[in-house]
Amino acid sequence: MIKPLEDKLIMCDVKDMKRKELEEFADRMRIDRNSFLLQVQELETELYFCNRNKRIGEVVDERTKVETR
């Protein structure tokens, strides 16, 4: 028996579970973990490009200042 405490937090007592229930629980945990890892990877990629674009903007601004002098 799986008891959701919050939207994304799951607690259960695996001692009382049968083999099939344990397998289903493990499958769900793998799916949740993989989904979480994909979200982390997407956020890291987004952060990388945000930082890269910010740095590119700074370099362009510096070059524009040098050219206008």
C-alpha positions as CSV (number, residue, x, y, z in Angstrom):
1,M,0.0,0.0,0.0
2,I,1.4,3.3,-1.2
3,K,0.5,6.4,0.8
4,P,1.2,9.7,-0.9
5,L,2.1,12.3,1.7
6,E,2.4,15.1,-0.7
7,D,2.2,15.5,-4.5
8,K,5.6,14.1,-5.1
9,L,6.5,12.3,-1.9
10,I,5.7,8.6,-1.4
11,M,6.1,6.5,1.7
12,C,5.2,2.9,2.1
13,D,5.9,-0.1,4.3
14,V,7.7,-2.6,2.1
15,K,7.7,-5.3,4.9
16,D,4.0,-6.0,4.4
17,M,4.2,-6.0,0.5
18,K,3.9,-9.1,-1.6
19,R,6.4,-9.8,-4.4
20,K,4.2,-8.3,-7.2
21,E,3.5,-5.2,-5.1
22,L,7.2,-4.7,-4.5
23,E,7.9,-5.0,-8.2
24,E,5.2,-2.5,-9.0
25,F,6.6,-0.1,-6.4
26,A,10.1,-0.5,-7.7
27,D,8.9,0.2,-11.2
28,R,7.2,3.3,-10.1
29,M,10.3,4.5,-8.2
30,R,12.4,3.9,-11.3
31,I,10.0,5.9,-13.4
32,D,9.9,8.7,-10.9
33,R,13.7,8.7,-10.6
34,N,14.2,8.8,-14.3
35,S,11.7,11.6,-14.7
36,F,13.5,13.5,-12.0
37,L,16.8,13.0,-13.6
38,L,15.5,14.2,-17.0
39,Q,14.1,17.3,-15.3
40,V,17.5,18.0,-13.7
41,Q,19.3,17.5,-17.0
42,E,16.9,19.9,-18.7
43,L,17.4,22.5,-16.0
44,E,21.2,22.1,-16.1
45,T,21.1,22.6,-19.9
46,E,18.9,25.6,-19.6
47,L,21.2,27.1,-17.0
48,Y,24.2,26.4,-19.2
49,F,22.7,28.3,-22.1
50,C,21.5,31.2,-20.0
51,N,25.0,31.6,-18.6
52,R,26.5,31.2,-22.0
53,N,24.2,33.8,-23.6
54,K,24.8,36.2,-20.7
55,R,28.6,35.9,-21.2
56,I,28.2,36.3,-25.0
57,G,26.2,39.5,-24.3
58,E,28.9,40.8,-22.0
59,V,31.6,40.1,-24.6
60,V,29.6,41.9,-27.3
61,D,29.0,44.8,-25.0
62,E,32.7,45.1,-24.2
63,R,33.6,45.0,-27.9
64,T,31.0,47.6,-28.7
65,K,32.4,49.9,-26.1
66,V,35.9,49.4,-27.4
67,E,34.8,50.1,-31.0
68,T,33.0,53.3,-30.0
69,R,36.0,54.8,-28.3
